[in-house]
Amino acid sequence: MPTARVNINPDVLLWAVDYSQKGIEAFETKFKQFPKWLNKSEQPTVKQLEDVAKFSYVPFGYLLLPFKPNIKISPIQDFRTINNHDFVKTEKYSANLCDTIMNIRMRQEWLREYKAEQGYNSVAFVGSISPNMTDNDIVKKIRHALRLLINWQKHIDSKTSAFRYFLDVVESKGILVFVNGIVGNNTHRKLSVKEFRGFALVDDFAPVIFINGADAPAARLFTLLHEVVHIFLGRDGLDDHSEPFCNRIAAKILVPYDSFNEQWNLHTNDYDALEKYFKVSQLVLYRMALVYGKIDDKEHKRLVADYDKKYQEKKNNESNGGGDFYNTSPYRAGRSFCKYLREALTEGKISYGEAYQLLGVKGNTFENVMNSAAEGRE
């Protein structure tokens, strides 16, 4: 009996290549008959087409369409990136980032509808600040809305604890936070820190912050506060000057002038001591030393270059393990999101099948993730 083959549109195959951003050479290496499929001298089998779908990160059904799919991803105006590079202006997202945005937006849209139907109040501080306000007024407003302790550093013993403190505060005020370094739960699809460190999706009922978990732990706290500023602005992005603006406000929340000045006088140029006190990355401290006039631009660039070199050397010497799934799953799934999902399941507002799809896991794994997320809120 002859093997069943699929009449595939070559334009759809080329679309899959473009979507994956792996390049035509990668497909021709992986699939020896790929050139023949493109010139229609041969057709792929169903199994071969399933492999193409997996390799290109697209749903199998899309490859069966008679025309190129038109997947539209609403562009995010601002990403927190390394050195604020111009990636955003290209509006060419990688397949990994594209799928991450779609996944997070799906969760946000479900939660927005659920909270509105259940009579939840909107998050009052979304859109409550303006770049026309003074920095001091903005910092005070954000501190007040989040009920942040002025000298929070004195109550925290490490940078890890600092991140958890701010995560608890932000989530308790109605902002969903997801921390993940891969696409969903697929450890073979790692997110690139060079592409983005985080992004915010603004919504009155379900504002979202996504943090690239592949980034250095020391950088995640600053990313969290940076994206919080976007939420308070009420827009995913401002304009070409939004990144410096959000960086500046985030830094001033984490490292107030009076506290920095006091500690600088005690530990001038001793960034190890300053890091120990403020529980933030030394990169933030370099920036604040520049902003507060303690060092000049030349010295700031030198410090950043030295830090980047040391971090890269350290990263190269460390193992690249993915960590225990159930330790990371509460942050991948979103602790607050899981709380609402459990509530909806208990009240019969969503089926388990729908919940499985939203979380990307099912059965016993679903229950384990939900339980670990609940425990992670304590």
C-alpha positions as CSV (number, residue, x, y, z in Angstrom):
1,M,0.0,0.0,0.0
2,P,1.5,3.4,-1.0
3,T,2.4,5.9,1.6
4,A,-0.2,8.7,1.9
5,R,1.3,12.1,1.0
6,V,0.0,15.7,1.5
7,N,-0.4,18.2,-1.2
8,I,1.2,21.2,0.5
9,N,1.4,24.8,-0.7
10,P,5.2,25.7,-1.0
11,D,4.3,29.3,0.2
12,V,3.0,27.8,3.4
13,L,6.3,25.9,3.9
14,L,8.3,29.1,3.3
15,W,6.0,30.9,5.8
16,A,6.9,28.2,8.4
17,V,10.6,28.8,7.7
18,D,10.2,32.5,8.1
19,Y,8.1,32.1,11.3
20,S,10.7,29.8,12.9
21,Q,13.6,32.2,12.0
22,K,15.9,29.2,11.7
23,G,16.7,29.8,8.1
24,I,16.1,27.7,4.9
25,E,19.4,26.0,5.4
26,A,18.3,24.5,8.7
27,F,15.2,23.0,7.1
28,E,17.1,21.6,4.2
29,T,19.6,20.0,6.6
30,K,16.8,18.6,8.8
31,F,14.6,17.5,5.9
32,K,16.6,16.2,2.9
33,Q,13.5,16.3,0.6
34,F,12.6,19.9,1.6
35,P,13.8,21.4,-1.8
36,K,11.6,18.9,-3.6
37,W,8.6,19.9,-1.5
38,L,9.2,23.5,-2.4
39,N,9.4,22.8,-6.2
40,K,6.5,20.4,-5.9
41,S,8.4,17.5,-7.5
42,E,7.6,15.5,-4.4
43,Q,5.1,15.8,-1.5
44,P,5.7,15.1,2.2
45,T,4.1,12.4,4.2
46,V,1.8,13.2,7.2
47,K,4.6,12.2,9.6
48,Q,7.1,14.4,7.8
49,L,4.7,17.3,7.9
50,E,4.2,16.7,11.6
51,D,8.0,16.9,12.1
52,V,8.1,20.2,10.1
53,A,5.4,21.6,12.4
54,K,7.4,20.7,15.5
55,F,10.6,22.0,14.0
56,S,9.1,25.3,13.0
57,Y,7.0,25.8,16.2
58,V,3.7,26.1,14.2
59,P,0.4,24.2,14.7
60,F,0.2,21.2,12.3
61,G,-3.1,22.4,10.9
62,Y,-1.6,25.6,9.6
63,L,0.6,23.6,7.2
64,L,-2.5,22.2,5.6
65,L,-3.9,25.5,4.7
66,P,-4.1,26.4,0.9
67,F,-2.6,29.9,1.7
68,K,-0.1,31.4,4.1
69,P,-1.5,32.0,7.6
70,N,-1.9,35.5,8.7
71,I,-0.9,35.4,12.4
72,K,-1.0,39.0,13.7
73,I,0.7,39.7,17.0
74,S,-0.2,43.1,18.3
75,P,3.2,44.8,18.7
76,I,4.4,45.7,22.2
77,Q,5.6,49.2,22.0
78,D,8.4,48.7,24.6
79,F,10.6,45.9,25.7
80,R,13.2,46.1,28.5
81,T,16.3,45.1,26.6
82,I,20.0,45.0,27.1
83,N,21.4,48.5,26.7
84,N,18.0,49.6,25.2
85,H,18.9,48.4,21.7
86,D,16.5,49.0,18.8
87,F,15.0,45.5,18.5
88,V,11.5,46.9,19.1
89,K,11.7,49.1,16.0
90,T,12.1,46.1,13.7
91,E,8.9,44.6,15.0
92,K,10.4,41.2,14.0
93,Y,9.8,38.9,16.9
94,S,11.4,35.5,17.2
95,A,9.1,32.5,17.1
96,N,9.9,31.9,20.8
97,L,8.9,35.5,21.8
98,C,5.9,35.5,19.4
99,D,4.6,32.3,21.0
100,T,5.3,33.7,24.5
101,I,3.3,36.8,23.8
102,M,0.4,34.9,22.4
103,N,0.4,32.6,25.4
104,I,0.5,35.4,27.9
105,R,-2.2,37.4,26.1
106,M,-4.5,34.3,26.0
107,R,-4.2,34.1,29.8
108,Q,-4.7,37.9,30.2
109,E,-7.8,37.9,28.0
110,W,-9.4,35.0,29.9
111,L,-8.7,36.6,33.3
112,R,-9.9,40.0,32.2
113,E,-13.2,38.5,31.1
114,Y,-13.5,36.4,34.2
115,K,-12.8,39.3,36.6
116,A,-15.2,41.6,34.8
117,E,-18.0,39.0,34.9
118,Q,-17.3,38.3,38.6
119,G,-17.6,42.0,39.6
120,Y,-14.0,42.5,40.5
121,N,-12.8,46.2,40.7
122,S,-10.4,47.4,38.1
123,V,-6.8,48.1,39.2
124,A,-7.1,51.8,40.1
125,F,-3.5,52.9,39.6
126,V,-3.2,51.8,35.9
127,G,-2.6,55.0,33.9
128,S,-2.3,57.1,37.1
129,I,1.0,58.8,36.3
130,S,2.3,61.0,33.5
131,P,5.8,61.7,32.2
132,N,4.9,65.4,32.7
133,M,4.9,64.8,36.5
134,T,8.1,65.3,38.5
135,D,10.2,62.2,39.3
136,N,9.6,62.8,43.0
137,D,5.8,62.9,42.6
138,I,5.9,59.8,40.5
139,V,8.0,57.8,42.9
140,K,5.8,58.9,45.9
141,K,2.6,57.9,44.0
142,I,4.0,54.5,43.1
143,R,5.3,53.9,46.6
144,H,1.9,54.9,48.1
145,A,-0.1,52.8,45.7
146,L,2.0,49.7,46.3
147,R,2.4,50.4,50.1
148,L,6.1,50.0,49.8
149,L,8.3,50.3,52.9
150,I,10.6,53.4,52.6
151,N,13.6,51.5,54.0
152,W,12.6,48.1,52.7
153,Q,16.3,47.1,52.5
154,K,16.6,46.9,56.3
155,H,14.0,44.2,56.4
156,I,15.5,42.0,53.6
157,D,18.5,39.7,54.0
158,S,19.4,39.0,50.3
159,K,18.7,40.0,46.7
160,T,16.6,36.8,46.3
161,S,14.5,37.9,49.2
162,A,14.3,41.4,47.8
163,F,12.8,40.0,44.5
164,R,10.3,37.9,46.4
165,Y,9.3,40.9,48.6
166,F,8.6,43.1,45.5
167,L,6.9,40.2,43.7
168,D,4.6,39.7,46.7
169,V,3.8,43.4,46.8
170,V,3.1,43.8,43.1
171,E,0.9,40.7,42.9
172,S,-1.0,41.7,46.0
173,K,-2.0,44.9,44.2
174,G,-3.5,43.2,41.2
175,I,-0.6,42.9,38.7
176,L,0.0,39.4,37.3
177,V,3.7,38.4,37.1
178,F,5.1,35.6,35.1
179,V,8.8,34.6,35.2
180,N,10.0,32.1,32.6
181,G,13.1,31.5,30.6
182,I,11.5,29.1,28.1
183,V,8.4,29.0,25.9
184,G,5.7,27.5,28.2
185,N,7.3,24.4,29.7
186,N,9.4,23.4,26.6
187,T,13.0,23.3,27.9
188,H,14.2,23.1,24.3
189,R,12.9,26.6,23.4
190,K,14.9,29.0,25.5
191,L,14.1,32.7,25.5
192,S,16.9,35.1,24.5
193,V,18.0,37.8,26.9
194,K,19.6,39.6,24.0
195,E,16.1,39.9,22.5
196,F,14.2,41.1,25.6
197,R,14.4,41.1,29.4
198,G,10.7,41.7,30.0
199,F,7.6,43.4,28.9
200,A,4.3,44.7,30.2
201,L,0.8,44.2,28.9
202,V,-1.5,46.9,30.2
203,D,-5.1,46.2,31.1
204,D,-7.5,47.8,33.7
205,F,-8.5,44.4,35.1
206,A,-5.5,42.2,34.4
207,P,-2.3,44.1,33.9
208,V,0.6,41.7,33.2
209,I,4.3,41.7,33.7
210,F,6.5,39.0,32.0
211,I,10.1,38.7,33.1
212,N,12.6,36.7,31.1
213,G,13.7,34.0,33.6
214,A,16.9,33.4,31.5
215,D,18.2,36.7,32.6
216,A,20.6,37.1,35.6
217,P,18.7,36.9,38.9
218,A,20.2,40.2,39.9
219,A,18.6,41.9,36.9
220,R,15.1,40.5,37.5
221,L,14.2,42.9,40.3
222,F,15.0,45.9,38.2
223,T,13.0,44.5,35.3
224,L,10.1,44.0,37.6
225,L,10.1,47.6,38.8
226,H,10.8,48.9,35.2
227,E,7.6,47.2,34.0
228,V,5.7,48.4,37.0
229,V,6.3,51.9,35.8
230,H,4.8,51.0,32.4
231,I,1.7,49.7,34.2
232,F,1.4,53.0,36.1
233,L,1.7,54.9,32.9
234,G,-1.2,52.9,31.5
235,R,0.5,52.0,28.2
236,D,2.7,49.2,27.0
237,G,5.1,51.9,25.8
238,L,5.5,55.7,25.6
239,D,7.8,56.8,22.9
240,D,11.5,56.6,22.0
241,H,12.3,58.0,25.4
242,S,10.3,55.6,27.4
243,E,13.0,53.2,28.3
244,P,15.3,55.8,30.0
245,F,12.3,57.2,31.7
246,C,11.2,53.9,33.1
247,N,14.7,53.0,34.1
248,R,15.2,56.2,35.9
249,I,11.9,55.9,37.9
250,A,12.6,52.2,38.7
251,A,16.1,53.1,40.0
252,K,14.8,55.9,42.2
253,I,12.2,53.6,43.8
254,L,14.9,51.0,44.5
255,V,17.6,53.4,45.5
256,P,16.3,56.7,46.9
257,Y,18.7,59.6,46.9
258,D,18.9,60.2,50.7
259,S,19.7,56.5,51.4
260,F,22.2,56.3,48.6
261,N,23.9,59.5,49.6
262,E,24.2,58.3,53.2
263,Q,25.6,54.9,52.2
264,W,27.9,56.5,49.6
265,N,29.5,58.7,52.3
266,L,30.1,55.6,54.4
267,H,31.3,53.4,51.5
268,T,32.5,55.6,48.7
269,N,33.2,53.6,45.5
270,D,32.7,50.4,47.5
271,Y,30.0,48.8,45.3
272,D,30.2,45.4,47.1
273,A,29.2,47.1,50.4
274,L,26.5,49.2,48.6
275,E,25.2,46.0,46.9
276,K,25.0,44.3,50.3
277,Y,23.0,47.1,51.7
278,F,20.6,47.9,48.9
279,K,20.1,44.3,47.7
280,V,20.2,45.3,44.0
281,S,22.5,44.6,41.1
282,Q,25.7,46.7,41.0
283,L,24.6,47.8,37.5
284,V,21.8,49.7,39.2
285,L,24.2,51.2,41.7
286,Y,26.5,52.3,38.9
287,R,23.6,54.0,37.2
288,M,22.5,55.8,40.4
289,A,26.1,56.9,41.1
290,L,26.0,58.5,37.7
291,V,22.5,60.0,38.1
292,Y,23.3,61.4,41.6
293,G,26.6,62.9,40.3
294,K,29.0,60.7,42.2
295,I,30.8,59.5,39.0
296,D,31.1,60.7,35.4
297,D,29.9,59.0,32.2
298,K,33.4,57.7,31.4
299,E,33.7,56.0,34.8
300,H,30.2,54.6,34.5
301,K,31.0,53.0,31.1
302,R,34.1,51.5,32.5
303,L,32.3,49.9,35.5
304,V,29.6,48.5,33.2
305,A,32.1,47.0,30.8
306,D,34.0,45.3,33.7
307,Y,30.8,44.0,35.2
308,D,29.6,42.5,31.9
309,K,33.0,40.8,31.4
310,K,32.9,39.3,34.9
311,Y,29.3,38.1,34.5
312,Q,30.0,36.5,31.2
313,E,33.0,34.6,32.6
314,K,30.9,33.4,35.6
315,K,28.1,32.3,33.3
316,N,30.5,30.4,31.1
317,N,31.8,28.5,34.1
318,E,28.4,27.6,35.5
319,S,26.3,24.6,34.5
320,N,23.3,25.4,32.4
321,G,20.7,23.4,34.3
322,G,17.0,24.2,34.1
323,G,16.3,23.9,37.8
324,D,13.6,21.8,39.4
325,F,10.3,22.0,37.5
326,Y,8.2,22.3,40.7
327,N,10.4,25.1,42.1
328,T,10.1,27.1,38.9
329,S,6.5,26.2,37.9
330,P,4.7,28.6,40.2
331,Y,6.5,31.5,38.6
332,R,6.1,30.2,35.0
333,A,2.4,29.6,35.6
334,G,2.0,32.9,37.5
335,R,1.1,32.6,41.2
336,S,-1.8,35.1,41.1
337,F,-3.1,33.6,37.8
338,C,-3.3,30.2,39.4
339,K,-5.2,31.6,42.3
340,Y,-7.9,33.0,39.9
341,L,-7.9,29.8,37.9
342,R,-8.5,27.7,41.0
343,E,-11.3,30.0,42.0
344,A,-12.9,29.7,38.6
345,L,-12.7,25.9,38.7
346,T,-14.2,25.7,42.2
347,E,-17.1,27.9,41.0
348,G,-17.6,26.0,37.8
349,K,-16.8,29.0,35.6
350,I,-14.2,27.1,33.6
351,S,-13.8,23.4,32.7
352,Y,-10.6,21.5,33.5
353,G,-10.0,21.1,29.8
354,E,-9.9,24.9,29.4
355,A,-7.8,25.3,32.5
356,Y,-5.3,22.7,31.1
357,Q,-5.0,24.6,27.9
358,L,-4.4,27.9,29.7
359,L,-1.7,26.5,31.9
360,G,-0.1,24.2,29.3
361,V,-0.2,21.2,31.6
362,K,-2.8,18.6,32.5
363,G,-3.7,15.8,34.9
364,N,-1.5,15.2,37.9
365,T,1.0,17.7,36.6
366,F,-1.7,20.4,36.6
367,E,-2.6,19.7,40.2
368,N,1.0,19.7,41.3
369,V,1.6,23.1,39.6
370,M,-1.5,24.6,41.1
371,N,-0.6,23.3,44.6
372,S,3.0,24.6,44.3
373,A,1.7,28.0,43.1
374,A,-0.6,28.2,46.1
375,E,2.3,27.2,48.5
376,G,4.5,29.8,46.7
377,R,2.1,32.6,47.9
378,E,2.8,31.9,51.5
